[in-house]
Amino acid sequence: MQWQIAGQSYSGSGSRNGDVIWVNWGQTHPVVYVRMPSGELHGTWGNGRALERLIP
């Protein structure tokens, strides 16, 4: 997976189980996304200390 936030690029690989996606991106804790019915991905990273929303 590759994504860009505020001009910064990130990449990682992971796995999916239903609507939940875990992405290992080189940090201690993975990013965990939940796929919403709209197609957006709502995620947590930093061991749950930060939130983000990816819009396709």
mmJSON file of the N, C-alpha and C atoms, coordinates in Angstrom:
{"data_MODEL":{"atom_site":{
"group_PDB":["ATOM","ATOM","ATOM","ATOM","ATOM","ATOM","ATOM","ATOM","ATOM","ATOM","ATOM","ATOM","ATOM","ATOM","ATOM","ATOM","ATOM","ATOM","ATOM","ATOM","ATOM","ATOM","ATOM","ATOM","ATOM","ATOM","ATOM","ATOM","ATOM","ATOM","ATOM","ATOM","ATOM","ATOM","ATOM","ATOM","ATOM","ATOM","ATOM","ATOM","ATOM","ATOM","ATOM","ATOM","ATOM","ATOM","ATOM","ATOM","ATOM","ATOM","ATOM","ATOM","ATOM","ATOM","ATOM","ATOM","ATOM","ATOM","ATOM","ATOM","ATOM","ATOM","ATOM","ATOM","ATOM","ATOM","ATOM","ATOM","ATOM","ATOM","ATOM","ATOM","ATOM","ATOM","ATOM","ATOM","ATOM","ATOM","ATOM","ATOM","ATOM","ATOM","ATOM","ATOM","ATOM","ATOM","ATOM","ATOM","ATOM","ATOM","ATOM","ATOM","ATOM","ATOM","ATOM","ATOM","ATOM","ATOM","ATOM","ATOM","ATOM","ATOM","ATOM","ATOM","ATOM","ATOM","ATOM","ATOM","ATOM","ATOM","ATOM","ATOM","ATOM","ATOM","ATOM","ATOM","ATOM","ATOM","ATOM","ATOM","ATOM","ATOM","ATOM","ATOM","ATOM","ATOM","ATOM","ATOM","ATOM","ATOM","ATOM","ATOM","ATOM","ATOM","ATOM","ATOM","ATOM","ATOM","ATOM","ATOM","ATOM","ATOM","ATOM","ATOM","ATOM","ATOM","ATOM","ATOM","ATOM","ATOM","ATOM","ATOM","ATOM","ATOM","ATOM","ATOM","ATOM","ATOM","ATOM","ATOM","ATOM","ATOM","ATOM","ATOM","ATOM","ATOM","ATOM","ATOM"],
"id":[1,2,3,4,5,6,7,8,9,10,11,12,13,14,15,16,17,18,19,20,21,22,23,24,25,26,27,28,29,30,31,32,33,34,35,36,37,38,39,40,41,42,43,44,45,46,47,48,49,50,51,52,53,54,55,56,57,58,59,60,61,62,63,64,65,66,67,68,69,70,71,72,73,74,75,76,77,78,79,80,81,82,83,84,85,86,87,88,89,90,91,92,93,94,95,96,97,98,99,100,101,102,103,104,105,106,107,108,109,110,111,112,113,114,115,116,117,118,119,120,121,122,123,124,125,126,127,128,129,130,131,132,133,134,135,136,137,138,139,140,141,142,143,144,145,146,147,148,149,150,151,152,153,154,155,156,157,158,159,160,161,162,163,164,165,166,167,168],
"type_symbol":["N","C","C","N","C","C","N","C","C","N","C","C","N","C","C","N","C","C","N","C","C","N","C","C","N","C","C","N","C","C","N","C","C","N","C","C","N","C","C","N","C","C","N","C","C","N","C","C","N","C","C","N","C","C","N","C","C","N","C","C","N","C","C","N","C","C","N","C","C","N","C","C","N","C","C","N","C","C","N","C","C","N","C","C","N","C","C","N","C","C","N","C","C","N","C","C","N","C","C","N","C","C","N","C","C","N","C","C","N","C","C","N","C","C","N","C","C","N","C","C","N","C","C","N","C","C","N","C","C","N","C","C","N","C","C","N","C","C","N","C","C","N","C","C","N","C","C","N","C","C","N","C","C","N","C","C","N","C","C","N","C","C","N","C","C","N","C","C"],
"label_atom_id":["N","CA","C","N","CA","C","N","CA","C","N","CA","C","N","CA","C","N","CA","C","N","CA","C","N","CA","C","N","CA","C","N","CA","C","N","CA","C","N","CA","C","N","CA","C","N","CA","C","N","CA","C","N","CA","C","N","CA","C","N","CA","C","N","CA","C","N","CA","C","N","CA","C","N","CA","C","N","CA","C","N","CA","C","N","CA","C","N","CA","C","N","CA","C","N","CA","C","N","CA","C","N","CA","C","N","CA","C","N","CA","C","N","CA","C","N","CA","C","N","CA","C","N","CA","C","N","CA","C","N","CA","C","N","CA","C","N","CA","C","N","CA","C","N","CA","C","N","CA","C","N","CA","C","N","CA","C","N","CA","C","N","CA","C","N","CA","C","N","CA","C","N","CA","C","N","CA","C","N","CA","C","N","CA","C","N","CA","C","N","CA","C","N","CA","C"],
"label_alt_id":[null,null,null,null,null,null,null,null,null,null,null,null,null,null,null,null,null,null,null,null,null,null,null,null,null,null,null,null,null,null,null,null,null,null,null,null,null,null,null,null,null,null,null,null,null,null,null,null,null,null,null,null,null,null,null,null,null,null,null,null,null,null,null,null,null,null,null,null,null,null,null,null,null,null,null,null,null,null,null,null,null,null,null,null,null,null,null,null,null,null,null,null,null,null,null,null,null,null,null,null,null,null,null,null,null,null,null,null,null,null,null,null,null,null,null,null,null,null,null,null,null,null,null,null,null,null,null,null,null,null,null,null,null,null,null,null,null,null,null,null,null,null,null,null,null,null,null,null,null,null,null,null,null,null,null,null,null,null,null,null,null,null,null,null,null,null,null,null],
"label_comp_id":["MET","MET","MET","GLN","GLN","GLN","TRP","TRP","TRP","GLN","GLN","GLN","ILE","ILE","ILE","ALA","ALA","ALA","GLY","GLY","GLY","GLN","GLN","GLN","SER","SER","SER","TYR","TYR","TYR","SER","SER","SER","GLY","GLY","GLY","SER","SER","SER","GLY","GLY","GLY","SER","SER","SER","ARG","ARG","ARG","ASN","ASN","ASN","GLY","GLY","GLY","ASP","ASP","ASP","VAL","VAL","VAL","ILE","ILE","ILE","TRP","TRP","TRP","VAL","VAL","VAL","ASN","ASN","ASN","TRP","TRP","TRP","GLY","GLY","GLY","GLN","GLN","GLN","THR","THR","THR","HIS","HIS","HIS","PRO","PRO","PRO","VAL","VAL","VAL","VAL","VAL","VAL","TYR","TYR","TYR","VAL","VAL","VAL","ARG","ARG","ARG","MET","MET","MET","PRO","PRO","PRO","SER","SER","SER","GLY","GLY","GLY","GLU","GLU","GLU","LEU","LEU","LEU","HIS","HIS","HIS","GLY","GLY","GLY","THR","THR","THR","TRP","TRP","TRP","GLY","GLY","GLY","ASN","ASN","ASN","GLY","GLY","GLY","ARG","ARG","ARG","ALA","ALA","ALA","LEU","LEU","LEU","GLU","GLU","GLU","ARG","ARG","ARG","LEU","LEU","LEU","ILE","ILE","ILE","PRO","PRO","PRO"],
"label_asym_id":["A","A","A","A","A","A","A","A","A","A","A","A","A","A","A","A","A","A","A","A","A","A","A","A","A","A","A","A","A","A","A","A","A","A","A","A","A","A","A","A","A","A","A","A","A","A","A","A","A","A","A","A","A","A","A","A","A","A","A","A","A","A","A","A","A","A","A","A","A","A","A","A","A","A","A","A","A","A","A","A","A","A","A","A","A","A","A","A","A","A","A","A","A","A","A","A","A","A","A","A","A","A","A","A","A","A","A","A","A","A","A","A","A","A","A","A","A","A","A","A","A","A","A","A","A","A","A","A","A","A","A","A","A","A","A","A","A","A","A","A","A","A","A","A","A","A","A","A","A","A","A","A","A","A","A","A","A","A","A","A","A","A","A","A","A","A","A","A"],
"label_entity_id":["1","1","1","1","1","1","1","1","1","1","1","1","1","1","1","1","1","1","1","1","1","1","1","1","1","1","1","1","1","1","1","1","1","1","1","1","1","1","1","1","1","1","1","1","1","1","1","1","1","1","1","1","1","1","1","1","1","1","1","1","1","1","1","1","1","1","1","1","1","1","1","1","1","1","1","1","1","1","1","1","1","1","1","1","1","1","1","1","1","1","1","1","1","1","1","1","1","1","1","1","1","1","1","1","1","1","1","1","1","1","1","1","1","1","1","1","1","1","1","1","1","1","1","1","1","1","1","1","1","1","1","1","1","1","1","1","1","1","1","1","1","1","1","1","1","1","1","1","1","1","1","1","1","1","1","1","1","1","1","1","1","1","1","1","1","1","1","1"],
"label_seq_id":[1,1,1,2,2,2,3,3,3,4,4,4,5,5,5,6,6,6,7,7,7,8,8,8,9,9,9,10,10,10,11,11,11,12,12,12,13,13,13,14,14,14,15,15,15,16,16,16,17,17,17,18,18,18,19,19,19,20,20,20,21,21,21,22,22,22,23,23,23,24,24,24,25,25,25,26,26,26,27,27,27,28,28,28,29,29,29,30,30,30,31,31,31,32,32,32,33,33,33,34,34,34,35,35,35,36,36,36,37,37,37,38,38,38,39,39,39,40,40,40,41,41,41,42,42,42,43,43,43,44,44,44,45,45,45,46,46,46,47,47,47,48,48,48,49,49,49,50,50,50,51,51,51,52,52,52,53,53,53,54,54,54,55,55,55,56,56,56],
"pdbx_PDB_ins_code":[null,null,null,null,null,null,null,null,null,null,null,null,null,null,null,null,null,null,null,null,null,null,null,null,null,null,null,null,null,null,null,null,null,null,null,null,null,null,null,null,null,null,null,null,null,null,null,null,null,null,null,null,null,null,null,null,null,null,null,null,null,null,null,null,null,null,null,null,null,null,null,null,null,null,null,null,null,null,null,null,null,null,null,null,null,null,null,null,null,null,null,null,null,null,null,null,null,null,null,null,null,null,null,null,null,null,null,null,null,null,null,null,null,null,null,null,null,null,null,null,null,null,null,null,null,null,null,null,null,null,null,null,null,null,null,null,null,null,null,null,null,null,null,null,null,null,null,null,null,null,null,null,null,null,null,null,null,null,null,null,null,null,null,null,null,null,null,null],
"Cartn_x":[0.847,0.0,0.891,0.497,1.2,0.172,0.503,-0.407,0.38,-0.292,0.351,-0.523,0.117,-0.573,0.228,-0.402,0.226,1.596,1.674,2.909,3.93,3.696,4.596,4.099,4.996,4.641,5.011,4.142,4.352,4.04,4.643,4.33,4.508,3.848,3.943,3.192,3.249,2.5,1.718,0.675,-0.137,-1.107,-2.153,-3.148,-4.531,-5.507,-6.894,-7.72,-8.638,-9.586,-10.948,-11.757,-13.038,-12.817,-13.344,-13.205,-12.076,-11.225,-10.104,-8.799,-7.948,-6.659,-5.555,-4.537,-3.355,-2.204,-1.526,-0.408,0.844,1.84,3.151,3.947,4.325,4.98,6.337,6.946,8.297,8.368,7.24,7.213,6.873,6.917,6.634,5.215,4.261,2.852,2.323,1.488,0.926,-0.152,-0.471,-1.66,-2.813,-3.925,-5.093,-6.236,-6.731,-7.825,-9.086,-10.211,-11.514,-12.142,-12.56,-13.216,-14.665,-15.044,-16.391,-17.278,-18.6,-19.488,-19.274,-18.807,-18.547,-17.288,-16.463,-15.191,-14.018,-14.291,-13.214,-12.565,-11.288,-10.595,-10.384,-10.869,-10.652,-9.589,-8.496,-7.38,-6.852,-6.149,-5.415,-3.959,-3.067,-1.645,-1.009,0.266,0.923,0.328,-0.019,-0.628,-1.944,-2.713,-4.017,-3.988,-2.818,-2.71,-3.056,-3.163,-3.464,-4.512,-5.313,-6.384,-6.194,-6.676,-6.678,-7.819,-8.132,-9.2,-8.67,-8.69,-8.244,-9.477,-9.504,-10.639,-10.19,-10.845,-10.416,-10.688],
"Cartn_y":[-1.164,0.0,1.224,2.233,3.512,4.609,5.609,6.71,7.969,9.105,10.399,11.255,11.867,12.731,14.018,15.133,16.455,16.505,15.94,15.982,14.922,14.136,13.051,11.74,10.952,9.644,8.539,7.545,6.395,5.136,4.024,2.75,1.624,0.537,-0.626,-1.788,-2.9,-4.075,-4.611,-5.315,-5.794,-6.877,-6.988,-8.022,-7.462,-8.18,-7.761,-8.919,-8.604,-9.593,-8.903,-9.192,-8.516,-7.046,-6.176,-4.732,-4.122,-4.943,-4.446,-4.728,-3.693,-3.801,-3.389,-4.223,-3.924,-3.651,-2.517,-2.167,-1.989,-2.816,-2.678,-1.691,-0.578,0.496,0.876,-0.049,0.15,0.741,0.937,1.446,0.299,0.557,-0.479,-1.014,-0.126,-0.517,-0.313,-1.221,-1.061,0.022,0.462,1.284,0.303,0.558,-0.316,0.505,0.053,0.738,-0.105,0.582,-0.068,0.537,-0.312,0.15,0.488,1.725,2.204,1.92,1.897,1.654,2.636,3.841,4.845,4.541,3.582,3.279,3.961,4.898,5.537,4.522,4.776,3.981,4.87,4.458,5.171,4.396,5.077,4.36,4.96,4.118,4.553,4.139,4.956,4.621,5.185,4.929,5.359,4.661,3.385,2.586,3.205,3.747,4.316,5.772,6.401,7.803,8.796,8.341,9.245,8.601,9.455,8.998,9.611,8.897,9.464,8.877,9.561,9.117,9.222,8.114,8.102,8.082,8.998,9.122,8.719,7.695,7.254,8.307],
"Cartn_z":[0.0,0.0,0.0,-0.768,-0.777,-0.578,0.262,0.471,0.762,0.613,0.799,1.715,2.705,3.659,3.793,3.52,3.655,2.977,1.771,1.008,1.364,2.398,2.798,2.195,1.651,1.099,2.074,2.163,3.035,2.253,2.656,2.019,3.028,2.757,3.622,3.022,3.67,3.22,4.405,4.1,5.202,4.798,5.584,5.34,5.6,5.088,5.219,5.742,6.65,7.154,7.14,6.129,5.983,5.691,6.52,6.332,7.152,7.749,8.558,7.823,7.735,7.039,8.005,8.142,8.955,8.002,8.168,7.292,8.135,7.879,8.51,7.672,8.269,7.523,8.096,8.834,9.338,10.732,11.377,12.741,13.694,14.98,15.972,15.848,15.609,15.536,14.124,13.645,12.298,12.273,11.067,10.863,10.725,11.39,11.301,10.722,9.568,8.885,8.936,8.941,8.781,7.534,6.605,5.386,5.705,5.395,5.656,4.435,4.593,3.447,2.284,2.578,1.537,0.732,1.197,0.553,1.234,2.139,2.891,3.816,4.151,5.153,6.369,7.521,8.769,9.532,9.888,10.478,11.759,12.496,13.676,13.492,14.02,13.995,15.256,15.441,16.675,17.887,17.718,18.785,19.267,18.299,18.609,19.031,19.035,19.467,18.362,17.13,16.018,15.116,14.49,13.606,12.226,11.218,9.866,9.072,7.987,7.09,5.678,4.948,3.552,2.673,1.715,0.817,-0.582,-1.173,-2.519,-3.58],
"occupancy":[1.0,1.0,1.0,1.0,1.0,1.0,1.0,1.0,1.0,1.0,1.0,1.0,1.0,1.0,1.0,1.0,1.0,1.0,1.0,1.0,1.0,1.0,1.0,1.0,1.0,1.0,1.0,1.0,1.0,1.0,1.0,1.0,1.0,1.0,1.0,1.0,1.0,1.0,1.0,1.0,1.0,1.0,1.0,1.0,1.0,1.0,1.0,1.0,1.0,1.0,1.0,1.0,1.0,1.0,1.0,1.0,1.0,1.0,1.0,1.0,1.0,1.0,1.0,1.0,1.0,1.0,1.0,1.0,1.0,1.0,1.0,1.0,1.0,1.0,1.0,1.0,1.0,1.0,1.0,1.0,1.0,1.0,1.0,1.0,1.0,1.0,1.0,1.0,1.0,1.0,1.0,1.0,1.0,1.0,1.0,1.0,1.0,1.0,1.0,1.0,1.0,1.0,1.0,1.0,1.0,1.0,1.0,1.0,1.0,1.0,1.0,1.0,1.0,1.0,1.0,1.0,1.0,1.0,1.0,1.0,1.0,1.0,1.0,1.0,1.0,1.0,1.0,1.0,1.0,1.0,1.0,1.0,1.0,1.0,1.0,1.0,1.0,1.0,1.0,1.0,1.0,1.0,1.0,1.0,1.0,1.0,1.0,1.0,1.0,1.0,1.0,1.0,1.0,1.0,1.0,1.0,1.0,1.0,1.0,1.0,1.0,1.0,1.0,1.0,1.0,1.0,1.0,1.0],
"B_iso_or_equiv":[0.0,0.0,0.0,0.0,0.0,0.0,0.0,0.0,0.0,0.0,0.0,0.0,0.0,0.0,0.0,0.0,0.0,0.0,0.0,0.0,0.0,0.0,0.0,0.0,0.0,0.0,0.0,0.0,0.0,0.0,0.0,0.0,0.0,0.0,0.0,0.0,0.0,0.0,0.0,0.0,0.0,0.0,0.0,0.0,0.0,0.0,0.0,0.0,0.0,0.0,0.0,0.0,0.0,0.0,0.0,0.0,0.0,0.0,0.0,0.0,0.0,0.0,0.0,0.0,0.0,0.0,0.0,0.0,0.0,0.0,0.0,0.0,0.0,0.0,0.0,0.0,0.0,0.0,0.0,0.0,0.0,0.0,0.0,0.0,0.0,0.0,0.0,0.0,0.0,0.0,0.0,0.0,0.0,0.0,0.0,0.0,0.0,0.0,0.0,0.0,0.0,0.0,0.0,0.0,0.0,0.0,0.0,0.0,0.0,0.0,0.0,0.0,0.0,0.0,0.0,0.0,0.0,0.0,0.0,0.0,0.0,0.0,0.0,0.0,0.0,0.0,0.0,0.0,0.0,0.0,0.0,0.0,0.0,0.0,0.0,0.0,0.0,0.0,0.0,0.0,0.0,0.0,0.0,0.0,0.0,0.0,0.0,0.0,0.0,0.0,0.0,0.0,0.0,0.0,0.0,0.0,0.0,0.0,0.0,0.0,0.0,0.0,0.0,0.0,0.0,0.0,0.0,0.0],
"pdbx_formal_charge":[null,null,null,null,null,null,null,null,null,null,null,null,null,null,null,null,null,null,null,null,null,null,null,null,null,null,null,null,null,null,null,null,null,null,null,null,null,null,null,null,null,null,null,null,null,null,null,null,null,null,null,null,null,null,null,null,null,null,null,null,null,null,null,null,null,null,null,null,null,null,null,null,null,null,null,null,null,null,null,null,null,null,null,null,null,null,null,null,null,null,null,null,null,null,null,null,null,null,null,null,null,null,null,null,null,null,null,null,null,null,null,null,null,null,null,null,null,null,null,null,null,null,null,null,null,null,null,null,null,null,null,null,null,null,null,null,null,null,null,null,null,null,null,null,null,null,null,null,null,null,null,null,null,null,null,null,null,null,null,null,null,null,null,null,null,null,null,null],
"auth_seq_id":[1,1,1,2,2,2,3,3,3,4,4,4,5,5,5,6,6,6,7,7,7,8,8,8,9,9,9,10,10,10,11,11,11,12,12,12,13,13,13,14,14,14,15,15,15,16,16,16,17,17,17,18,18,18,19,19,19,20,20,20,21,21,21,22,22,22,23,23,23,24,24,24,25,25,25,26,26,26,27,27,27,28,28,28,29,29,29,30,30,30,31,31,31,32,32,32,33,33,33,34,34,34,35,35,35,36,36,36,37,37,37,38,38,38,39,39,39,40,40,40,41,41,41,42,42,42,43,43,43,44,44,44,45,45,45,46,46,46,47,47,47,48,48,48,49,49,49,50,50,50,51,51,51,52,52,52,53,53,53,54,54,54,55,55,55,56,56,56],
"auth_comp_id":["MET","MET","MET","GLN","GLN","GLN","TRP","TRP","TRP","GLN","GLN","GLN","ILE","ILE","ILE","ALA","ALA","ALA","GLY","GLY","GLY","GLN","GLN","GLN","SER","SER","SER","TYR","TYR","TYR","SER","SER","SER","GLY","GLY","GLY","SER","SER","SER","GLY","GLY","GLY","SER","SER","SER","ARG","ARG","ARG","ASN","ASN","ASN","GLY","GLY","GLY","ASP","ASP","ASP","VAL","VAL","VAL","ILE","ILE","ILE","TRP","TRP","TRP","VAL","VAL","VAL","ASN","ASN","ASN","TRP","TRP","TRP","GLY","GLY","GLY","GLN","GLN","GLN","THR","THR","THR","HIS","HIS","HIS","PRO","PRO","PRO","VAL","VAL","VAL","VAL","VAL","VAL","TYR","TYR","TYR","VAL","VAL","VAL","ARG","ARG","ARG","MET","MET","MET","PRO","PRO","PRO","SER","SER","SER","GLY","GLY","GLY","GLU","GLU","GLU","LEU","LEU","LEU","HIS","HIS","HIS","GLY","GLY","GLY","THR","THR","THR","TRP","TRP","TRP","GLY","GLY","GLY","ASN","ASN","ASN","GLY","GLY","GLY","ARG","ARG","ARG","ALA","ALA","ALA","LEU","LEU","LEU","GLU","GLU","GLU","ARG","ARG","ARG","LEU","LEU","LEU","ILE","ILE","ILE","PRO","PRO","PRO"],
"auth_asym_id":["A","A","A","A","A","A","A","A","A","A","A","A","A","A","A","A","A","A","A","A","A","A","A","A","A","A","A","A","A","A","A","A","A","A","A","A","A","A","A","A","A","A","A","A","A","A","A","A","A","A","A","A","A","A","A","A","A","A","A","A","A","A","A","A","A","A","A","A","A","A","A","A","A","A","A","A","A","A","A","A","A","A","A","A","A","A","A","A","A","A","A","A","A","A","A","A","A","A","A","A","A","A","A","A","A","A","A","A","A","A","A","A","A","A","A","A","A","A","A","A","A","A","A","A","A","A","A","A","A","A","A","A","A","A","A","A","A","A","A","A","A","A","A","A","A","A","A","A","A","A","A","A","A","A","A","A","A","A","A","A","A","A","A","A","A","A","A","A"],
"auth_atom_id":["N","CA","C","N","CA","C","N","CA","C","N","CA","C","N","CA","C","N","CA","C","N","CA","C","N","CA","C","N","CA","C","N","CA","C","N","CA","C","N","CA","C","N","CA","C","N","CA","C","N","CA","C","N","CA","C","N","CA","C","N","CA","C","N","CA","C","N","CA","C","N","CA","C","N","CA","C","N","CA","C","N","CA","C","N","CA","C","N","CA","C","N","CA","C","N","CA","C","N","CA","C","N","CA","C","N","CA","C","N","CA","C","N","CA","C","N","CA","C","N","CA","C","N","CA","C","N","CA","C","N","CA","C","N","CA","C","N","CA","C","N","CA","C","N","CA","C","N","CA","C","N","CA","C","N","CA","C","N","CA","C","N","CA","C","N","CA","C","N","CA","C","N","CA","C","N","CA","C","N","CA","C","N","CA","C","N","CA","C","N","CA","C","N","CA","C"],
"pdbx_PDB_model_num":[1,1,1,1,1,1,1,1,1,1,1,1,1,1,1,1,1,1,1,1,1,1,1,1,1,1,1,1,1,1,1,1,1,1,1,1,1,1,1,1,1,1,1,1,1,1,1,1,1,1,1,1,1,1,1,1,1,1,1,1,1,1,1,1,1,1,1,1,1,1,1,1,1,1,1,1,1,1,1,1,1,1,1,1,1,1,1,1,1,1,1,1,1,1,1,1,1,1,1,1,1,1,1,1,1,1,1,1,1,1,1,1,1,1,1,1,1,1,1,1,1,1,1,1,1,1,1,1,1,1,1,1,1,1,1,1,1,1,1,1,1,1,1,1,1,1,1,1,1,1,1,1,1,1,1,1,1,1,1,1,1,1,1,1,1,1,1,1]
}}}
